[in-house]
Amino acid sequence: MAKYYGDIPCIKIGDKIHITVNATSCLCGKKYTYGKPTSRNDLSSSNIIWRELEAVSCDVCKKKYRQ
Ligand SMILES: [Zn+2]
């Protein structure tokens, strides 16, 4: 059984899952617009998703979260 870290507010940008710090940016410093497409090439909307740390695919976000 995987170690449980608890749920973390995450945001999917492109094909990576980042950890959010507020409504407009991630732990790694990447900005996003809540509920709106992040770019012309990525028309999927950004909505907060609750995931465990293991589900976060942005290495910078993960590293900073553990510090
Ligand atoms: Zn990130």
PDB file of the backbone (N, CA, C, O) and the ligand in Angstrom, with CONECT records:
HET     ZN  A 101       1
ATOM      1  N   MET A   1       0.839  -1.200   0.000  1.00  0.00           N
ATOM      2  CA  MET A   1       0.000   0.000   0.000  1.00  0.00           C
ATOM      3  C   MET A   1       0.879   1.258   0.000  1.00  0.00           C
ATOM      4  O   MET A   1       1.845   1.353   0.757  1.00  0.00           O
ATOM      5  N   ALA A   2       0.531   2.207  -0.852  1.00  0.00           N
ATOM      6  CA  ALA A   2       1.320   3.430  -0.970  1.00  0.00           C
ATOM      7  C   ALA A   2       1.202   4.299   0.282  1.00  0.00           C
ATOM      8  O   ALA A   2       0.183   4.300   0.972  1.00  0.00           O
ATOM      9  N   LYS A   3       2.271   5.029   0.547  1.00  0.00           N
ATOM     10  CA  LYS A   3       2.259   5.927   1.697  1.00  0.00           C
ATOM     11  C   LYS A   3       1.277   7.067   1.423  1.00  0.00           C
ATOM     12  O   LYS A   3       1.244   7.623   0.325  1.00  0.00           O
ATOM     13  N   TYR A   4       0.499   7.395   2.410  1.00  0.00           N
ATOM     14  CA  TYR A   4      -0.520   8.424   2.216  1.00  0.00           C
ATOM     15  C   TYR A   4      -0.031   9.796   2.672  1.00  0.00           C
ATOM     16  O   TYR A   4       0.329   9.988   3.833  1.00  0.00           O
ATOM     17  N   TYR A   5      -0.025  10.743   1.739  1.00  0.00           N
ATOM     18  CA  TYR A   5       0.429  12.096   2.047  1.00  0.00           C
ATOM     19  C   TYR A   5      -0.731  13.047   2.268  1.00  0.00           C
ATOM     20  O   TYR A   5      -0.538  14.168   2.740  1.00  0.00           O
ATOM     21  N   GLY A   6      -1.923  12.612   1.934  1.00  0.00           N
ATOM     22  CA  GLY A   6      -3.064  13.506   2.026  1.00  0.00           C
ATOM     23  C   GLY A   6      -3.325  14.169   0.700  1.00  0.00           C
ATOM     24  O   GLY A   6      -2.485  14.130  -0.200  1.00  0.00           O
ATOM     25  N   ASP A   7      -4.476  14.771   0.576  1.00  0.00           N
ATOM     26  CA  ASP A   7      -4.836  15.396  -0.690  1.00  0.00           C
ATOM     27  C   ASP A   7      -4.238  16.787  -0.815  1.00  0.00           C
ATOM     28  O   ASP A   7      -4.228  17.573   0.133  1.00  0.00           O
ATOM     29  N   ILE A   8      -3.741  17.068  -2.012  1.00  0.00           N
ATOM     30  CA  ILE A   8      -3.098  18.346  -2.317  1.00  0.00           C
ATOM     31  C   ILE A   8      -3.875  18.996  -3.464  1.00  0.00           C
ATOM     32  O   ILE A   8      -4.255  18.313  -4.415  1.00  0.00           O
ATOM     33  N   PRO A   9      -4.119  20.333  -3.383  1.00  0.00           N
ATOM     34  CA  PRO A   9      -4.797  20.988  -4.506  1.00  0.00           C
ATOM     35  C   PRO A   9      -3.855  21.077  -5.705  1.00  0.00           C
ATOM     36  O   PRO A   9      -2.803  21.713  -5.632  1.00  0.00           O
ATOM     37  N   CYS A  10      -4.235  20.443  -6.794  1.00  0.00           N
ATOM     38  CA  CYS A  10      -3.387  20.400  -7.975  1.00  0.00           C
ATOM     39  C   CYS A  10      -4.092  21.039  -9.163  1.00  0.00           C
ATOM     40  O   CYS A  10      -5.309  21.219  -9.172  1.00  0.00           O
ATOM     41  N   ILE A  11      -3.285  21.375 -10.163  1.00  0.00           N
ATOM     42  CA  ILE A  11      -3.847  21.933 -11.384  1.00  0.00           C
ATOM     43  C   ILE A  11      -3.132  21.275 -12.559  1.00  0.00           C
ATOM     44  O   ILE A  11      -1.911  21.116 -12.552  1.00  0.00           O
ATOM     45  N   LYS A  12      -3.916  20.895 -13.567  1.00  0.00           N
ATOM     46  CA  LYS A  12      -3.310  20.275 -14.736  1.00  0.00           C
ATOM     47  C   LYS A  12      -3.047  21.342 -15.785  1.00  0.00           C
ATOM     48  O   LYS A  12      -3.970  22.008 -16.254  1.00  0.00           O
ATOM     49  N   ILE A  13      -1.781  21.500 -16.149  1.00  0.00           N
ATOM     50  CA  ILE A  13      -1.410  22.449 -17.193  1.00  0.00           C
ATOM     51  C   ILE A  13      -0.730  21.650 -18.293  1.00  0.00           C
ATOM     52  O   ILE A  13       0.311  21.031 -18.073  1.00  0.00           O
ATOM     53  N   GLY A  14      -1.323  21.670 -19.472  1.00  0.00           N
ATOM     54  CA  GLY A  14      -0.787  20.844 -20.550  1.00  0.00           C
ATOM     55  C   GLY A  14      -0.934  19.388 -20.167  1.00  0.00           C
ATOM     56  O   GLY A  14      -2.041  18.918 -19.902  1.00  0.00           O
ATOM     57  N   ASP A  15       0.182  18.668 -20.138  1.00  0.00           N
ATOM     58  CA  ASP A  15       0.100  17.260 -19.771  1.00  0.00           C
ATOM     59  C   ASP A  15       0.711  16.986 -18.401  1.00  0.00           C
ATOM     60  O   ASP A  15       0.932  15.835 -18.024  1.00  0.00           O
ATOM     61  N   LYS A  16       0.989  18.095 -17.642  1.00  0.00           N
ATOM     62  CA  LYS A  16       1.580  17.911 -16.325  1.00  0.00           C
ATOM     63  C   LYS A  16       0.654  18.369 -15.203  1.00  0.00           C
ATOM     64  O   LYS A  16      -0.133  19.302 -15.366  1.00  0.00           O
ATOM     65  N   ILE A  17       0.765  17.698 -14.074  1.00  0.00           N
ATOM     66  CA  ILE A  17      -0.032  18.070 -12.913  1.00  0.00           C
ATOM     67  C   ILE A  17       0.860  18.830 -11.931  1.00  0.00           C
ATOM     68  O   ILE A  17       1.864  18.303 -11.451  1.00  0.00           O
ATOM     69  N   HIS A  18       0.477  20.080 -11.641  1.00  0.00           N
ATOM     70  CA  HIS A  18       1.233  20.940 -10.737  1.00  0.00           C
ATOM     71  C   HIS A  18       0.472  21.121  -9.430  1.00  0.00           C
ATOM     72  O   HIS A  18      -0.718  20.821  -9.342  1.00  0.00           O
ATOM     73  N   ILE A  19       1.190  21.624  -8.404  1.00  0.00           N
ATOM     74  CA  ILE A  19       0.561  21.925  -7.125  1.00  0.00           C
ATOM     75  C   ILE A  19       0.238  23.417  -7.106  1.00  0.00           C
ATOM     76  O   ILE A  19       1.106  24.238  -7.404  1.00  0.00           O
ATOM     77  N   THR A  20      -0.976  23.774  -6.766  1.00  0.00           N
ATOM     78  CA  THR A  20      -1.349  25.186  -6.748  1.00  0.00           C
ATOM     79  C   THR A  20      -0.986  25.832  -5.418  1.00  0.00           C
ATOM     80  O   THR A  20      -1.018  25.176  -4.376  1.00  0.00           O
ATOM     81  N   VAL A  21      -0.639  27.127  -5.451  1.00  0.00           N
ATOM     82  CA  VAL A  21      -0.382  27.870  -4.224  1.00  0.00           C
ATOM     83  C   VAL A  21      -1.455  28.945  -4.027  1.00  0.00           C
ATOM     84  O   VAL A  21      -1.746  29.338  -2.898  1.00  0.00           O
ATOM     85  N   ASN A  22      -2.031  29.411  -5.117  1.00  0.00           N
ATOM     86  CA  ASN A  22      -3.168  30.327  -5.053  1.00  0.00           C
ATOM     87  C   ASN A  22      -3.953  30.174  -6.342  1.00  0.00           C
ATOM     88  O   ASN A  22      -3.745  29.212  -7.080  1.00  0.00           O
ATOM     89  N   ALA A  23      -4.854  31.107  -6.626  1.00  0.00           N
ATOM     90  CA  ALA A  23      -5.733  30.940  -7.785  1.00  0.00           C
ATOM     91  C   ALA A  23      -5.050  31.148  -9.132  1.00  0.00           C
ATOM     92  O   ALA A  23      -5.639  30.858 -10.174  1.00  0.00           O
ATOM     93  N   THR A  24      -3.821  31.646  -9.124  1.00  0.00           N
ATOM     94  CA  THR A  24      -3.187  31.940 -10.411  1.00  0.00           C
ATOM     95  C   THR A  24      -1.814  31.335 -10.635  1.00  0.00           C
ATOM     96  O   THR A  24      -1.285  31.414 -11.744  1.00  0.00           O
ATOM     97  N   SER A  25      -1.213  30.725  -9.595  1.00  0.00           N
ATOM     98  CA  SER A  25       0.111  30.173  -9.839  1.00  0.00           C
ATOM     99  C   SER A  25       0.376  28.878  -9.078  1.00  0.00           C
ATOM    100  O   SER A  25      -0.331  28.518  -8.136  1.00  0.00           O
ATOM    101  N   CYS A  26       1.432  28.193  -9.533  1.00  0.00           N
ATOM    102  CA  CYS A  26       1.814  26.915  -8.955  1.00  0.00           C
ATOM    103  C   CYS A  26       3.043  27.061  -8.085  1.00  0.00           C
ATOM    104  O   CYS A  26       3.686  28.111  -8.061  1.00  0.00           O
ATOM    105  N   LEU A  27       3.356  26.015  -7.383  1.00  0.00           N
ATOM    106  CA  LEU A  27       4.521  25.985  -6.511  1.00  0.00           C
ATOM    107  C   LEU A  27       5.818  26.229  -7.292  1.00  0.00           C
ATOM    108  O   LEU A  27       6.763  26.803  -6.750  1.00  0.00           O
ATOM    109  N   CYS A  28       5.872  25.806  -8.534  1.00  0.00           N
ATOM    110  CA  CYS A  28       7.081  25.976  -9.348  1.00  0.00           C
ATOM    111  C   CYS A  28       7.139  27.357  -9.999  1.00  0.00           C
ATOM    112  O   CYS A  28       8.120  27.692 -10.663  1.00  0.00           O
ATOM    113  N   GLY A  29       6.088  28.158  -9.810  1.00  0.00           N
ATOM    114  CA  GLY A  29       6.093  29.506 -10.368  1.00  0.00           C
ATOM    115  C   GLY A  29       5.313  29.645 -11.660  1.00  0.00           C
ATOM    116  O   GLY A  29       5.164  30.748 -12.186  1.00  0.00           O
ATOM    117  N   LYS A  30       4.816  28.533 -12.171  1.00  0.00           N
ATOM    118  CA  LYS A  30       4.042  28.578 -13.401  1.00  0.00           C
ATOM    119  C   LYS A  30       2.683  29.218 -13.146  1.00  0.00           C
ATOM    120  O   LYS A  30       2.016  28.935 -12.150  1.00  0.00           O
ATOM    121  N   LYS A  31       2.289  30.095 -14.079  1.00  0.00           N
ATOM    122  CA  LYS A  31       1.012  30.792 -13.929  1.00  0.00           C
ATOM    123  C   LYS A  31      -0.077  30.096 -14.730  1.00  0.00           C
ATOM    124  O   LYS A  31       0.184  29.471 -15.759  1.00  0.00           O
ATOM    125  N   TYR A  32      -1.282  30.216 -14.243  1.00  0.00           N
ATOM    126  CA  TYR A  32      -2.405  29.694 -15.016  1.00  0.00           C
ATOM    127  C   TYR A  32      -3.619  30.569 -14.752  1.00  0.00           C
ATOM    128  O   TYR A  32      -3.646  31.352 -13.803  1.00  0.00           O
ATOM    129  N   THR A  33      -4.609  30.426 -15.597  1.00  0.00           N
ATOM    130  CA  THR A  33      -5.844  31.162 -15.403  1.00  0.00           C
ATOM    131  C   THR A  33      -6.922  30.180 -15.007  1.00  0.00           C
ATOM    132  O   THR A  33      -7.266  29.269 -15.759  1.00  0.00           O
ATOM    133  N   TYR A  34      -7.440  30.378 -13.832  1.00  0.00           N
ATOM    134  CA  TYR A  34      -8.428  29.452 -13.312  1.00  0.00           C
ATOM    135  C   TYR A  34      -9.672  29.376 -14.197  1.00  0.00           C
ATOM    136  O   TYR A  34     -10.289  30.389 -14.526  1.00  0.00           O
ATOM    137  N   GLY A  35     -10.014  28.165 -14.564  1.00  0.00           N
ATOM    138  CA  GLY A  35     -11.240  27.936 -15.316  1.00  0.00           C
ATOM    139  C   GLY A  35     -11.219  28.381 -16.760  1.00  0.00           C
ATOM    140  O   GLY A  35     -12.248  28.381 -17.435  1.00  0.00           O
ATOM    141  N   LYS A  36     -10.011  28.773 -17.246  1.00  0.00           N
ATOM    142  CA  LYS A  36      -9.921  29.218 -18.639  1.00  0.00           C
ATOM    143  C   LYS A  36      -8.787  28.484 -19.343  1.00  0.00           C
ATOM    144  O   LYS A  36      -7.878  27.968 -18.693  1.00  0.00           O
ATOM    145  N   PRO A  37      -8.841  28.440 -20.650  1.00  0.00           N
ATOM    146  CA  PRO A  37      -7.747  27.787 -21.379  1.00  0.00           C
ATOM    147  C   PRO A  37      -6.419  28.470 -21.060  1.00  0.00           C
ATOM    148  O   PRO A  37      -6.360  29.697 -20.980  1.00  0.00           O
ATOM    149  N   THR A  38      -5.349  27.684 -20.878  1.00  0.00           N
ATOM    150  CA  THR A  38      -4.060  28.247 -20.506  1.00  0.00           C
ATOM    151  C   THR A  38      -3.320  28.796 -21.720  1.00  0.00           C
ATOM    152  O   THR A  38      -2.450  29.655 -21.579  1.00  0.00           O
ATOM    153  N   SER A  39      -3.653  28.313 -22.895  1.00  0.00           N
ATOM    154  CA  SER A  39      -3.025  28.833 -24.105  1.00  0.00           C
ATOM    155  C   SER A  39      -3.870  28.433 -25.303  1.00  0.00           C
ATOM    156  O   SER A  39      -4.825  27.667 -25.178  1.00  0.00           O
ATOM    157  N   ARG A  40      -3.510  28.956 -26.454  1.00  0.00           N
ATOM    158  CA  ARG A  40      -4.251  28.627 -27.677  1.00  0.00           C
ATOM    159  C   ARG A  40      -4.115  27.158 -28.037  1.00  0.00           C
ATOM    160  O   ARG A  40      -5.010  26.557 -28.631  1.00  0.00           O
ATOM    161  N   ASN A  41      -2.972  26.595 -27.662  1.00  0.00           N
ATOM    162  CA  ASN A  41      -2.728  25.198 -28.002  1.00  0.00           C
ATOM    163  C   ASN A  41      -3.341  24.226 -26.998  1.00  0.00           C
ATOM    164  O   ASN A  41      -3.441  23.026 -27.254  1.00  0.00           O
ATOM    165  N   ASP A  42      -3.740  24.758 -25.874  1.00  0.00           N
ATOM    166  CA  ASP A  42      -4.326  23.917 -24.846  1.00  0.00           C
ATOM    167  C   ASP A  42      -5.700  24.462 -24.482  1.00  0.00           C
ATOM    168  O   ASP A  42      -5.832  25.327 -23.615  1.00  0.00           O
ATOM    169  N   LEU A  43      -6.694  23.956 -25.140  1.00  0.00           N
ATOM    170  CA  LEU A  43      -8.034  24.498 -24.950  1.00  0.00           C
ATOM    171  C   LEU A  43      -8.806  23.868 -23.795  1.00  0.00           C
ATOM    172  O   LEU A  43      -9.963  24.211 -23.551  1.00  0.00           O
ATOM    173  N   SER A  44      -8.160  22.948 -23.091  1.00  0.00           N
ATOM    174  CA  SER A  44      -8.840  22.386 -21.937  1.00  0.00           C
ATOM    175  C   SER A  44      -8.780  23.378 -20.783  1.00  0.00           C
ATOM    176  O   SER A  44      -7.758  24.037 -20.594  1.00  0.00           O
ATOM    177  N   SER A  45      -9.833  23.493 -20.024  1.00  0.00           N
ATOM    178  CA  SER A  45      -9.848  24.466 -18.936  1.00  0.00           C
ATOM    179  C   SER A  45      -9.082  23.949 -17.725  1.00  0.00           C
ATOM    180  O   SER A  45      -8.940  22.743 -17.526  1.00  0.00           O
ATOM    181  N   SER A  46      -8.592  24.889 -16.923  1.00  0.00           N
ATOM    182  CA  SER A  46      -7.840  24.523 -15.736  1.00  0.00           C
ATOM    183  C   SER A  46      -8.744  24.551 -14.515  1.00  0.00           C
ATOM    184  O   SER A  46      -9.257  25.602 -14.132  1.00  0.00           O
ATOM    185  N   ASN A  47      -8.930  23.421 -13.926  1.00  0.00           N
ATOM    186  CA  ASN A  47      -9.724  23.345 -12.709  1.00  0.00           C
ATOM    187  C   ASN A  47      -8.936  22.618 -11.629  1.00  0.00           C
ATOM    188  O   ASN A  47      -8.161  21.704 -11.910  1.00  0.00           O
ATOM    189  N   ILE A  48      -9.147  23.036 -10.408  1.00  0.00           N
ATOM    190  CA  ILE A  48      -8.427  22.430  -9.290  1.00  0.00           C
ATOM    191  C   ILE A  48      -8.863  20.969  -9.129  1.00  0.00           C
ATOM    192  O   ILE A  48     -10.051  20.647  -9.127  1.00  0.00           O
ATOM    193  N   ILE A  49      -7.871  20.113  -8.997  1.00  0.00           N
ATOM    194  CA  ILE A  49      -8.152  18.700  -8.750  1.00  0.00           C
ATOM    195  C   ILE A  49      -7.396  18.300  -7.495  1.00  0.00           C
ATOM    196  O   ILE A  49      -6.289  18.782  -7.259  1.00  0.00           O
ATOM    197  N   TRP A  50      -7.968  17.441  -6.702  1.00  0.00           N
ATOM    198  CA  TRP A  50      -7.322  17.019  -5.460  1.00  0.00           C
ATOM    199  C   TRP A  50      -6.662  15.671  -5.672  1.00  0.00           C
ATOM    200  O   TRP A  50      -7.303  14.674  -6.003  1.00  0.00           O
ATOM    201  N   ARG A  51      -5.328  15.683  -5.464  1.00  0.00           N
ATOM    202  CA  ARG A  51      -4.553  14.467  -5.700  1.00  0.00           C
ATOM    203  C   ARG A  51      -3.539  14.261  -4.584  1.00  0.00           C
ATOM    204  O   ARG A  51      -3.235  15.173  -3.816  1.00  0.00           O
ATOM    205  N   GLU A  52      -3.028  13.046  -4.518  1.00  0.00           N
ATOM    206  CA  GLU A  52      -1.928  12.769  -3.594  1.00  0.00           C
ATOM    207  C   GLU A  52      -0.635  13.211  -4.266  1.00  0.00           C
ATOM    208  O   GLU A  52      -0.593  13.378  -5.485  1.00  0.00           O
ATOM    209  N   LEU A  53       0.413  13.400  -3.482  1.00  0.00           N
ATOM    210  CA  LEU A  53       1.693  13.875  -4.009  1.00  0.00           C
ATOM    211  C   LEU A  53       2.209  12.994  -5.143  1.00  0.00           C
ATOM    212  O   LEU A  53       2.821  13.489  -6.089  1.00  0.00           O
ATOM    213  N   GLU A  54       1.964  11.708  -5.050  1.00  0.00           N
ATOM    214  CA  GLU A  54       2.436  10.780  -6.081  1.00  0.00           C
ATOM    215  C   GLU A  54       1.837  11.050  -7.450  1.00  0.00           C
ATOM    216  O   GLU A  54       2.405  10.655  -8.469  1.00  0.00           O
ATOM    217  N   ALA A  55       0.681  11.727  -7.480  1.00  0.00           N
ATOM    218  CA  ALA A  55       0.021  12.003  -8.748  1.00  0.00           C
ATOM    219  C   ALA A  55       0.565  13.259  -9.419  1.00  0.00           C
ATOM    220  O   ALA A  55       0.315  13.497 -10.601  1.00  0.00           O
ATOM    221  N   VAL A  56       1.315  14.065  -8.656  1.00  0.00           N
ATOM    222  CA  VAL A  56       1.885  15.293  -9.220  1.00  0.00           C
ATOM    223  C   VAL A  56       3.013  14.924 -10.181  1.00  0.00           C
ATOM    224  O   VAL A  56       3.936  14.201  -9.806  1.00  0.00           O
ATOM    225  N   SER A  57       2.941  15.419 -11.419  1.00  0.00           N
ATOM    226  CA  SER A  57       3.949  15.043 -12.407  1.00  0.00           C
ATOM    227  C   SER A  57       4.980  16.138 -12.661  1.00  0.00           C
ATOM    228  O   SER A  57       5.935  15.919 -13.407  1.00  0.00           O
ATOM    229  N   CYS A  58       4.804  17.322 -12.049  1.00  0.00           N
ATOM    230  CA  CYS A  58       5.807  18.379 -12.184  1.00  0.00           C
ATOM    231  C   CYS A  58       6.877  18.168 -11.113  1.00  0.00           C
ATOM    232  O   CYS A  58       6.590  18.244  -9.919  1.00  0.00           O
ATOM    233  N   ASP A  59       8.104  17.904 -11.545  1.00  0.00           N
ATOM    234  CA  ASP A  59       9.190  17.613 -10.610  1.00  0.00           C
ATOM    235  C   ASP A  59       9.514  18.791  -9.700  1.00  0.00           C
ATOM    236  O   ASP A  59       9.840  18.604  -8.528  1.00  0.00           O
ATOM    237  N   VAL A  60       9.423  20.012 -10.244  1.00  0.00           N
ATOM    238  CA  VAL A  60       9.741  21.209  -9.448  1.00  0.00           C
ATOM    239  C   VAL A  60       8.718  21.388  -8.329  1.00  0.00           C
ATOM    240  O   VAL A  60       9.088  21.669  -7.189  1.00  0.00           O
ATOM    241  N   CYS A  61       7.457  21.231  -8.642  1.00  0.00           N
ATOM    242  CA  CYS A  61       6.393  21.343  -7.640  1.00  0.00           C
ATOM    243  C   CYS A  61       6.596  20.300  -6.532  1.00  0.00           C
ATOM    244  O   CYS A  61       6.478  20.614  -5.348  1.00  0.00           O
ATOM    245  N   LYS A  62       6.895  19.086  -6.919  1.00  0.00           N
ATOM    246  CA  LYS A  62       7.091  17.997  -5.962  1.00  0.00           C
ATOM    247  C   LYS A  62       8.253  18.278  -5.032  1.00  0.00           C
ATOM    248  O   LYS A  62       8.162  18.092  -3.818  1.00  0.00           O
ATOM    249  N   LYS A  63       9.357  18.732  -5.629  1.00  0.00           N
ATOM    250  CA  LYS A  63      10.573  19.019  -4.886  1.00  0.00           C
ATOM    251  C   LYS A  63      10.325  20.128  -3.862  1.00  0.00           C
ATOM    252  O   LYS A  63      10.725  20.013  -2.703  1.00  0.00           O
ATOM    253  N   LYS A  64       9.670  21.192  -4.295  1.00  0.00           N
ATOM    254  CA  LYS A  64       9.391  22.326  -3.405  1.00  0.00           C
ATOM    255  C   LYS A  64       8.411  21.949  -2.302  1.00  0.00           C
ATOM    256  O   LYS A  64       8.515  22.439  -1.178  1.00  0.00           O
ATOM    257  N   TYR A  65       7.471  21.088  -2.622  1.00  0.00           N
ATOM    258  CA  TYR A  65       6.488  20.672  -1.624  1.00  0.00           C
ATOM    259  C   TYR A  65       7.143  19.900  -0.482  1.00  0.00           C
ATOM    260  O   TYR A  65       6.726  19.994   0.672  1.00  0.00           O
ATOM    261  N   ARG A  66       8.176  19.135  -0.829  1.00  0.00           N
ATOM    262  CA  ARG A  66       8.863  18.303   0.162  1.00  0.00           C
ATOM    263  C   ARG A  66       9.833  19.090   1.026  1.00  0.00           C
ATOM    264  O   ARG A  66      10.255  18.606   2.076  1.00  0.00           O
ATOM    265  N   GLN A  67      10.196  20.300   0.600  1.00  0.00           N
ATOM    266  CA  GLN A  67      11.180  21.089   1.350  1.00  0.00           C
ATOM    267  C   GLN A  67      10.620  21.611   2.655  1.00  0.00           C
ATOM    268  O   GLN A  67      11.323  22.293   3.401  1.00  0.00           O
TER     269      GLN A  67
HETATM  270 ZN    ZN A 101       4.861  22.840 -11.325  1.00  0.00          ZN2+
END
